[in-house]
Amino acid sequence: MDYSILQHYWWFLVSLLGALLVFLLFVQGANSLIFSLGKTPEERRMVINSTGRKWELTFTTLVTFGGAFFASFPLFYSTSFGGAYWLWMIILFTFVMQAVSYEFQNKLGNLLGTRTFQWMLVINGILAPLLLGGAVATFFDGSNFIVDKMNITQELQPVISRWANLSHGLDALLDPWNLIFGFAVFFLARMLGTLYIINNVSDEAVRSQARKQLMYATVPFLVFFLSFLVRTLCKDGFAYDPATGIIAIEPYKYLHNFLDMWYLTIIFLVGVVLVLGGVIATVLKKDFIRGIWPTGIGVVLVVLVLFLMAGWNNTAYYPSNVDLQSSLTIANSSSSPFTLNTMSVVSLFIPFVLAYIVVAWRALDKKEITKDEVSQGDVY
């Protein structure tokens, strides 16, 4: 395959993993609402039993997303994961808190108490989507890094990428637009979490609280997301010349991407319709409990298109705010043709992995989350 086609193919796969990760953040969204959805210890345990069946899928997808980035675009991995390590370390630490909470909250001899571990789940549910959203927003707003490939010849410090300040990624949280997108992802996770609980927990009291929280999450999500989207379409973007590799500022770059890649714009609009359709049907029809599926599919489509708009059509997907020519593109940050070709063969197994996830999901959901299950002490 042509090298450029391989680069675009692998950016598509990374984007798809990122989109699936955002959908799976319904676990974090539901956990952030534990004390709102469950007014009694029994109700809270039903919520935790529900998310506890799926939390490993979210964490596994996060690790796979990072691994795919490392294999296909190693310069991004070394720049972002290596340079902005404080931001990523906090994100990973919250997932460690989540794993510990599920494992130990109801163990005998728990000195911290069940409520302490439940609050740790809430912290993960708040910080993980917020910080992941802030990190993804840097694909459009840029970060403070410098890339100098000649540094590889230095004997004492052969580091190609370095951060331009001592914050090592935390400066991303100082940009208000990164925070706006972070809050959009946070409220989106809450939307998905409430829809998932409505579908998965067979208890009218919990479902009633979830429907109420669904509206509280949907309105701010739309405000934050639409604000970020409109501003992004109107802002200057970062384009590169495929012939010379020179990166330049292009007014309305992301709007041009939506117009040039009209087929992705259609997919984006379909995704928006599915997201809103699932929410509206859940709100208007009290017996409709499957809103997670149209909304979830819509989220995957919308996020997939956003990632593709950030990297395709000769766009720098990771702009540098201190050195424009250090900005990363799919052309200057990818692995070698041999590596991408080899991994492309491995990627043919992805449908089998997805099929396994579907089968495992169905097997886990054969038994509904009920008060009887909780009283028997099953799972968590």
Secondary structure, 3 states (H helix, E strand, C coil): CCHHHHHHHHHHHHHHHHHHHHHHCHHHHHHCCHHHHCCCHHHHHHHHHHHHCCHHHHHHHHHHHHHHHHHHCHHHHHHHHHHCHHHHHHHHHHHHHHHHHHHHCCCCCCCCCHHHHHHHHHHHHHHHHHHHHHHHHHHHHCECEEECHHHHHCCCCCCCEEECCCCCCHHHHHCHHHHHHHHHHHHHHHHHHHHHHHHHECCHHHHHHHHHHHHHHHHHHHHHHHHHHHHHHHCCEEEECCCCCCEEEECCHHHHHHHHCHHHHHHHHHHHHHHHHHHHHHHHCCCCCCCHHHHHHHHHHHHHHHHHHHHCCCECCECECCCHHHCECCCCCCCCHHHHHHHHHHHHHHHHHHHHHHHHHHHHCCCCECHHHHHCCCCC
